[in-house]
Amino acid sequence: MKLIIASDHAGLELRRELVSLLKEQGIDHEDVGPSTPESVDYPDFAREVAKAVSEGRYPFGVLVCGTGIGMSMVANKYRGVRAALCTTEFEARMARAHNDANVLCVGQRVVGVGVARGILEAFLATPFEGGRHQKRVDKIREAESEGGRQGPQPRE
């Protein structure tokens, strides 16, 4: 097991707690910051983790921000990344078992440390079930290759 983990300033303390859990369990990881509570832009850190997973340098990633929403939005822009925003252990298990999620997103302002530790443990302990779920994951990959976003263009 090997993963990359990052946060923004709003997820700094929870990320540090999750890094402690990884160390306690002897899980190989790279913590890419930030190292201070100064304000940073979450897309920069989400990009670093998502790119590493997309390129196959890490099989898993973890992202923490205030809610987990922004991080998950950015991470899911990367081919091959299936980022799941989880607020419960059940969601983490299902994200892995049914969706083969490879990036876990959590929000420091949403879940406490104990819950977040349980979510991460569930995410890491749950294998992808494959079977009937594989065809659905394949359809996610197909959607990535269809190219371009549909719908209205952003306003300028």
N, C-alpha and C positions, 0 to 999 in steps of 0.2 A: 504494500500500500504506500502510495506516494501522492502528496497533494501540494497545491499552492494556495495560500490564503492572503487576503488583503481586506482592508476596510477603508472607510473615509474617517474623518474626524468624529462623526456622530456614532461610529461603530467601534472606535478605538478600544474602549475598555472591554467590551464583550469579545472582540477579537483576541485581546491579550488573554482572556480567560480560556478561550477555545484553544489557543496556542499552548497554554499550560496543560490542557487535557491531552493534546497531541503528544506533548513531551512525556507526560505521565504514562501514556500507552505505548510509547516508543514508536510512534508513527512518523515516518520520514516526511518532512514538510519544508517548504520555503515560505517564510513570512516576508512579504514584499511591502509591508507598511500600511500607513505612514507610522513614523516613530514619535511624533509629537501631536498634541491636540489642536494645533493650528488648522484653520479651515483649509480644506483641499476640495478638489472637484472629484466626486465619486466616479464619473466616467473614466477618468485616467486610471484608477485602480481596477475598476471592472474590466477595462480593456486589457490590462496587463495579465490578469488571471485568465480571462476568456481566450485571449490569443495563445497563451501557453497550453491551454487544454485543447483548443482547436488545432494547433500544430502538433499535438501528440507528445509534447514535452512532459506533461503531467496528465495522468488519467482522471484526476479529480481536482476540483477547486472549491474554495469556500470564500464567500463574500459577505461582509457585514456593513450595513449602514444604519441610518436611523430606523427605517422601516423595512429595508430589504427590497423595496419596490424598484427604486432607481437602478440598483445594482443588477437586478434580474432583467430589467428592460435592456440594459446595455449588453450584458453577457449573452442574451439570446439573439443578438445581431450576428454572432459569429458562427460560421458553418461548423456543424458537428457539436455545438454546445447545446445542452439541454439543461438550462438553469431552472431550478425549482425554488420558489419562495415558500418556505415552510415555517409554520408557527406551532406545529405539534409533532410529536414523534410519529404519529400515525401518518401524517402527510409525508414525512421524510421516508418512512418505509415504503409507502405507495409510490413516491417519486422514483425511488430506486427499483422496486420490484416490477412496476408496470410501465414506467416511462424511461428506464435506464438513464435517469438524470445523472449528470456528471459534474454539475456545479450546484452547491447548496448556497442559498441566500437566506440570511436571517436579519432581523431588525432589532437593534439594541433597545429601541424605545417601545418595542412590541412584546418581547419575551424576556424573562429574567435569566440570570446566569444558569440556574439549575435546569430550567426548561431547555435553554440553548444547548447545554452540554448533552442532555438526553437526545435532542434532535440530531446533533452531530454524531453521537454514538449510533443511533438508529440508522442514519444515512450510511455510515461507514460499514456497518455490520450487515446490511441487507443487500443480497445479490439481485441482479436482474433475473427475472423468471423466464424470460424468453417466451417460447411457445406462442400462444395467441397474441401476446403483447408485442412480439417481434415485428409482425406486419404493421402494427401501428407506429412503431419507432421508424420503420422503413418509410412510412408515409410522411413522417416528419422530415426525413432526409430528402424525399422527393420534393417536398414543399420548398426546401432550401435551394434546390437546383432549378426550380421554376423561374427564379430570378426576379428581381424587382419587387417593389411593394405595390399593391393595388390600392385604389381609392383616391381620395382627394389629396392634392399636393399641399404642403405646408404654406401658410401665408407668409408673405415677406413684410 
